[in-house]
Amino acid sequence: MWWRKRKIEGAVVSDAWLVVGLGNPGTKYETTRHNVGQMALDVLAARAETRFASHRSNARVAEGRVRPGGPKLVLAKSNGFMNTSGGPVSALSRYFDIPASHTIVLHDDLDLPFDTVKVKQGGGHGGHNGLRDIAKALDTPEFLRVRIGIGRPPGQQDAADYVLKPFASSEREVLAVLLEDAADAAEMLTTDGLLATQQKFHGRAK
């Protein structure tokens, strides 16, 4: 196989990482707030100089390394809607033999201000249907998450409507930096681990 494996306390752990960008399929949704995870995944794919192709798991997959000798990345976008993300993620986990501990999910987060990135492992889904479905399909919530802040909707706007709207033109310059930060966080998780990544991103003043 193209990826190495190493032993940790008697268990065999793949040196490959499954990195999933959440979103909804089609041009109608590709620039919406709910798809910010897939936008950040595109940044990683560009860094690794790789392209997405259809995979039998009902997902588009790109494989590569961001730098020579770096960890192997399996980048994935489900072909289905957000709330059915679990099936493709579980299928890819089995196909590439990558455990939840080496699975990173990039997703939008209403509870974080826009232009904020935080990382965590495990925990609840906070009402996010994509996370809920992945935890159910993997039979564990203990995957890593890159939380990309999109902020709360203004006024009385419904959250479900808000996440399905494109970013405003006034937000796009900041959005470009936010996507780079999210890609940085995912990459750092694969090389430096959770604690170091949290220390970098959680302590940074905005």
Number of C-alpha atoms within 10 A of each C-alpha: 5 7 13 11 13 11 9 8 7 7 9 11 17 18 17 25 26 25 27 29 24 28 30 24 16 11 8 11 16 17 17 19 25 26 24 30 25 27 26 27 27 23 18 26 24 11 14 19 14 17 14 15 12 14 15 11 19 18 23 17 23 23 20 20 19 18 11 9 7 14 18 22 23 21 26 30 27 26 19 18 13 20 17 19 28 23 20 24 28 20 17 22 20 13 11 15 15 19 19 22 17 19 22 25 25 28 29 26 26 22 13 16 13 18 19 20 25 21 23 16 17 14 13 12 14 11 10 15 15 21 25 18 20 24 23 13 18 19 12 13 21 19 20 22 25 27 23 28 22 25 18 17 14 9 6 6 10 11 12 10 9 19 22 18 15 18 17 10 9 8 12 12 9 12 20 14 12 21 23 17 20 30 24 18 25 26 22 16 22 22 12 11 13 18 11 13 22 18 12 12 17 13 10 10 6 5
